[in-house]
Amino acid sequence: MKEVYKKKNEIVYRKVAGETILVPISGRLADMQRIFALNPVGEFIWDEIDGSKTLQQVSKDIQSSFDVTGEEATADLEAFIAELFKEGLIEEAFQ
């Protein structure tokens, strides 16, 4: 869990009507077919992906902020990161 990820620049992050959404932008247009809504843990993880924190650090931050075990935090984080990566919303940050 030493990997480090960062958000891609072409992703817009907004809170709308109490819901956090991610919208990929292509050129000057939003891809409205690919809007992603985040739950509170997903929003927390999105905020933590800053290009400098390892996934291990993010997992520890999840444990500190939510009532979950280390195993739960790691499993949820790995699943969410895999989905973000598959959808092209994040990329590896090479340090």
C-alpha positions as CSV (number, residue, x, y, z in Angstrom):
1,M,0.0,0.0,0.0
2,K,2.9,2.3,-0.8
3,E,1.2,3.5,-4.0
4,V,0.5,7.2,-4.4
5,Y,-2.4,8.5,-6.6
6,K,-3.5,11.9,-7.7
7,K,-6.7,13.2,-9.2
8,K,-6.7,13.9,-12.9
9,N,-6.9,17.5,-13.9
10,E,-9.9,17.0,-16.1
11,I,-12.2,16.0,-13.2
12,V,-14.6,18.6,-11.6
13,Y,-15.6,18.0,-8.0
14,R,-18.7,19.7,-6.7
15,K,-21.3,19.5,-3.9
16,V,-24.8,19.8,-5.3
17,A,-27.9,19.6,-3.1
18,G,-25.9,17.9,-0.3
19,E,-24.4,15.3,-2.6
20,T,-20.8,15.2,-3.7
21,I,-20.3,14.5,-7.4
22,L,-17.4,14.0,-9.8
23,V,-17.8,15.1,-13.4
24,P,-15.1,14.3,-16.1
25,I,-14.5,17.3,-18.4
26,S,-13.4,16.8,-22.0
27,G,-12.2,20.0,-23.6
28,R,-14.7,22.5,-22.4
29,L,-17.6,20.1,-22.1
30,A,-18.7,17.9,-19.2
31,D,-19.4,14.2,-19.9
32,M,-22.9,14.1,-18.4
33,Q,-23.1,10.4,-19.1
34,R,-20.3,9.8,-16.6
35,I,-21.3,11.6,-13.3
36,F,-20.1,9.9,-10.2
37,A,-21.8,10.4,-6.8
38,L,-19.7,9.9,-3.7
39,N,-20.8,8.7,-0.2
40,P,-19.1,10.3,2.8
41,V,-16.2,7.8,2.9
42,G,-15.7,8.2,-0.9
43,E,-15.6,11.9,-0.5
44,F,-13.1,11.6,2.3
45,I,-10.9,9.4,0.2
46,W,-11.2,11.7,-2.8
47,D,-10.0,14.6,-0.6
48,E,-7.0,12.5,0.6
49,I,-5.8,11.6,-2.8
50,D,-3.4,14.5,-3.2
51,G,-0.4,13.0,-5.0
52,S,1.7,12.9,-1.8
53,K,0.0,10.5,0.6
54,T,0.5,6.7,0.2
55,L,-2.6,4.5,0.3
56,Q,-1.3,3.2,3.7
57,Q,-1.5,6.8,5.1
58,V,-5.0,7.3,3.6
59,S,-6.1,4.0,5.2
60,K,-4.9,5.2,8.6
61,D,-6.7,8.5,8.1
62,I,-9.9,6.5,7.3
63,Q,-9.5,4.5,10.5
64,S,-9.1,7.8,12.5
65,S,-12.1,9.5,11.0
66,F,-14.6,6.6,10.7
67,D,-15.5,3.8,13.1
68,V,-13.9,1.0,11.1
69,T,-11.1,-1.6,11.6
70,G,-7.8,-1.5,9.7
71,E,-9.0,-4.4,7.5
72,E,-12.3,-2.6,6.7
73,A,-10.5,0.6,5.9
74,T,-7.9,-1.1,3.6
75,A,-10.5,-3.2,1.8
76,D,-12.8,-0.3,1.2
77,L,-9.9,2.0,0.1
78,E,-8.5,-0.6,-2.3
79,A,-11.9,-1.3,-3.9
80,F,-12.6,2.5,-4.3
81,I,-9.2,3.2,-5.7
82,A,-9.6,0.4,-8.2
83,E,-12.9,1.8,-9.4
84,L,-11.5,5.4,-9.6
85,F,-8.6,4.1,-11.6
86,K,-10.7,2.0,-13.9
87,E,-13.0,5.0,-14.6
88,G,-9.9,7.1,-15.4
89,L,-10.5,9.6,-12.6
90,I,-7.1,9.2,-10.9
91,E,-3.6,8.3,-12.0
92,E,-0.4,7.1,-10.2
93,A,1.7,9.9,-8.9
94,F,5.4,9.1,-9.3
95,Q,7.6,10.6,-6.7
